[in-house]
């Protein structure tokens, strides 16, 4: 993969076109999962409409794979030319005032490029929380690539310790709001894409504990190989909000984003592994 990453983008996208055919038509990678997820999320759409989303998703997934490989060697200059930040002043307003910020995003568009490029565009420390992979060696390599431009990678179970460590320093804590909790740790289900969905309460717990502003970063694909992210302030002072208000807000925001361009979300992930009655 390291050697392949030196290839120019136009050649990588030729590989992507071939990879799409393999994933979609030949291997049929998780197509049953994708089709079931789309059916449950968009019951109001016709079979033809859902099929169009499904096909576009696999085309994007193939691009996402080769773009992730490019992360091995892409320069900071080229990264910044392909992944732009539309309104960083919204974030910097808090950081310049000496406040840390909780940045929420999701497995949407090229979130991997976001994890790589964020630290190159913010002068304060960028802490990215990740869910460790079962293959530790591969996970360590992946995190090394994500941190090439200065991001600090934090295993999910170490989040609170790092938050305390950086409590007196302005920083950005990046959390993926659509991670799936394990069944035994599920505490809350939100209505998301027309179905009850188990959600982590980590964003809410950290926000209320620290009173750090909560911003949602929406990543949009402008064209092939080019992305733009826009920050939206969800809450400036979350400490005294009611239970689940923060969780519902960032979940609703993601739902709005997915509804506009559904092909850019990670549909091949088994997001709905269990229902509320399975946790009783």
Secondary structure, DSSP 4 states (H G I P E B T S, - for coil): -TTGGGS-HHHHHHHHHHHHHIIIIIS-TTHHHHHHHHHHH-TTS-HHHHHHHHHHHHHHHHHHHHHHHHTTT--HHHHHHHEEES-HHHHHHHHHTT--EEEEE-SBSSHHHHHHHHHHH-SSEEEEEE---SSHHHHHHHHHHHTTTS-EEEEGGGHHHHHHHTTTS-EEEEEETTPPPPGGG---EEEETTEEEE---HHHHHHHHH--EEEEEEEEEEETTEEEEEEEEEES-GGGPPTTHHHHHHHHHHHHHHHHSGGGB-TTS------GGGG-
